[in-house]
Amino acid sequence: MLKKKIDKTQMYLDVAKLHINSIKDGFLPSLGVKFLALLYRCIDEADFSTLIVKYRGAELIGFVSGTFGTSSLYKLMLAHPIELTRALFMIIFNFKKIKKIIQIHNHITGKKRRKYPQAELLTICVHPDYRRKGIANELYKKLSNFFNSKSIFEFVIVVGQSLKANSFYINQGAKLKDTIQVHSKQNSNIFIQKI
Ligand SMILES: CC(C)(COP(=O)(O)OP(=O)(O)OC[C@H]1O[C@@H](n2cnc3c(N)ncnc32)[C@H](O)[C@@H]1OP(=O)(O)O)[C@@H](O)C(=O)NCCC(=O)NCCS
């Protein structure tokens, strides 16, 4: 059966909204739906990253994103100057947010992050109504297959220590290797998942 073609612009908005609704305390959601939709468009279009979505009818019920060249994603966003300016217009004079963007950049290019494999699961989210039904498990397998197809056999996950998702990664067999502070006073775990 032919699947109905997904409208990509709508898909990036759906993904951005699910991200914002799922990780309420995260920094990226605070940059707004337009910024995240553009980020997910870049992740989907780049040849070193992937965006895997799961729809039920017209409703997005889960997605996972991953990359094996993280720092270049932000460079790709610069290739869309009009959308990026529109997305960041509201925060351009918000010193705290600009500082956090710089902190993310420093984390991605930093010494500690460089000790670990470059491939990374960026975000995984399942709609609250569909959790504990194995959907994240299915998305995680698809991401592992993507890395496998690129001859990549391990990937990193950086996740806030307070998130329940830590139990999900442990259940998948990921091993806790280290901790890191991406933003001050917010500790994150660094897991490595062997495929
Ligand atoms: C983490 C998340 C993606 C898991 O999605 P899910 O579809 O519910 O996960 P699954 O049903 O595939 O879970 C597989 C196993 O992982 C573990 N697990 C998943 N969610 C868990 C939770 N909230 N608490 C404890 N263990 C959990 C369980 O062992 C589960 O197996 P079980 O249900 O048979 O006990 C989902 O809770 C979510 O979207 N959270 C908010 C977003 C987030 O924090 N993302 C991670 C940061 S990038």
The ligand as a Gaussian input file, in Angstrom:
#p B3LYP/6-31G(d) Opt

LIG

0 1
 C       12.220000       8.231000      26.932000
 C       11.091000       7.940000      25.962000
 C       11.537000       8.306000      24.539000
 C       10.728000       6.460000      26.026000
 O        9.700000       6.189000      25.064000
 P        8.739000       4.911000      25.164000
 O        8.160000       4.666000      23.801000
 O        7.794000       5.096000      26.265000
 O        9.779000       3.757000      25.534000
 P        9.581000       2.183000      25.332000
 O        8.131000       1.839000      25.506000
 O       10.215000       1.759000      24.044000
 O       10.425000       1.646000      26.601000
 C       11.287000       0.556000      26.550000
 C       11.813000       0.302000      27.949000
 O       12.593000       1.430000      28.415000
 C       12.370000       1.635000      29.839000
 N       11.637000       2.897000      30.042000
 C       11.037000       3.674000      29.118000
 N       10.477000       4.758000      29.687000
 C       10.707000       4.655000      31.011000
 C       10.377000       5.488000      32.139000
 N        9.677000       6.639000      31.986000
 N       10.762000       5.087000      33.360000
 C       11.470000       3.942000      33.539000
 N       11.815000       3.109000      32.509000
 C       11.440000       3.473000      31.255000
 C       11.504000       0.468000      30.292000
 O       12.388000      -0.560000      30.670000
 C       10.755000       0.117000      29.008000
 O       10.316000      -1.231000      28.986000
 P        8.912000      -1.636000      29.723000
 O        7.895000      -0.631000      29.324000
 O        8.654000      -3.018000      29.181000
 O        9.216000      -1.605000      31.194000
 C        9.808000       8.763000      26.332000
 O        9.511000       8.562000      27.696000
 C        9.913000      10.255000      26.090000
 O        9.601000      10.741000      25.000000
 N       10.360000      11.025000      27.090000
 C       10.419000      12.487000      27.007000
 C       11.503000      12.926000      26.060000
 C       12.905000      12.614000      26.601000
 O       13.209000      12.799000      27.764000
 N       13.777000      12.158000      25.658000
 C       15.138000      11.823000      25.974000
 C       16.041000      12.967000      25.898000
 S       16.788000      13.059000      24.344000

